[in-house]
Amino acid sequence: MAHIACSTLDFWRGETLHKPNSTASSRRLRETSAAGERLPLFDTPRFVRDLESAYDVTWQRHVAGQPPQALSVSDQPDLG
């Protein structure tokens, strides 16, 4: 998605004022946005499930009297 990042305000103005008028640019941005929605970074429900799973594991360790430790939470199945 580096092609939509802007390093300066002037560059951003140029991108936002001219690119929306370009059909090819608009189409590419829509396609990129749609693809981005399928990326883990933008999958908020999955992120929340995984974070809650990490909290559960951490709490279970605390209740059991175990010391803190590094943990890894694998992806939880998609429920929706």
C-alpha positions as CSV (number, residue, x, y, z in Angstrom):
1,M,0.0,0.0,0.0
2,A,3.0,2.3,-0.3
3,H,1.5,3.8,-3.4
4,I,-1.1,5.5,-1.3
5,A,1.2,6.8,1.5
6,C,2.1,10.5,1.2
7,S,5.3,11.9,2.6
8,T,4.4,15.6,2.4
9,L,1.3,17.7,2.6
10,D,1.9,19.0,-0.9
11,F,2.1,15.5,-2.3
12,W,-1.1,14.5,-0.4
13,R,-2.9,17.5,-1.9
14,G,-1.7,16.5,-5.4
15,E,-2.8,12.9,-4.9
16,T,-6.2,13.8,-3.5
17,L,-7.0,16.5,-6.0
18,H,-5.9,14.8,-9.2
19,K,-6.1,11.0,-8.6
20,P,-9.9,10.9,-8.0
21,N,-10.3,12.3,-11.5
22,S,-8.3,9.4,-13.0
23,T,-10.4,6.4,-13.7
24,A,-7.4,4.0,-13.7
25,S,-6.1,5.4,-10.4
26,S,-9.6,5.2,-8.8
27,R,-10.0,1.6,-10.0
28,R,-6.6,0.6,-8.6
29,L,-7.3,2.2,-5.3
30,R,-10.6,0.4,-5.0
31,E,-9.0,-2.9,-5.9
32,T,-6.2,-2.3,-3.4
33,S,-8.7,-1.3,-0.7
34,A,-10.8,-4.5,-1.3
35,A,-7.7,-6.7,-1.2
36,G,-6.6,-4.9,2.0
37,E,-9.8,-5.8,3.7
38,R,-8.8,-9.5,3.4
39,L,-5.4,-8.9,5.0
40,P,-4.8,-9.8,8.7
41,L,-3.9,-6.2,9.5
42,F,-7.4,-5.0,8.6
43,D,-9.3,-8.0,10.0
44,T,-10.5,-6.4,13.3
45,P,-12.8,-9.2,14.4
46,R,-10.0,-11.8,14.1
47,F,-7.6,-9.4,15.9
48,V,-10.1,-9.1,18.7
49,R,-10.6,-12.8,19.0
50,D,-6.9,-13.5,19.1
51,L,-6.3,-10.7,21.6
52,E,-9.1,-12.0,23.9
53,S,-7.6,-15.5,23.6
54,A,-4.3,-14.2,24.7
55,Y,-6.0,-12.5,27.7
56,D,-7.7,-15.8,28.6
57,V,-4.5,-17.7,28.5
58,T,-2.7,-15.1,30.6
59,W,-5.6,-15.0,33.1
60,Q,-5.7,-18.8,33.4
61,R,-1.9,-18.9,34.1
62,H,-2.4,-16.2,36.8
63,V,-5.3,-18.1,38.5
64,A,-3.2,-21.3,38.4
65,G,-0.4,-19.5,40.2
66,Q,2.0,-19.8,37.2
67,P,4.4,-17.0,36.5
68,P,4.1,-14.9,33.4
69,Q,5.7,-16.2,30.2
70,A,5.8,-15.3,26.5
71,L,3.0,-16.8,24.6
72,S,1.9,-17.1,21.0
73,V,-1.8,-17.1,20.0
74,S,-2.6,-18.9,16.8
75,D,-5.4,-17.6,14.6
76,Q,-8.8,-18.5,16.0
77,P,-11.4,-19.9,13.5
78,D,-13.6,-17.3,11.9
79,L,-17.0,-17.5,13.6
80,G,-18.8,-15.0,11.4
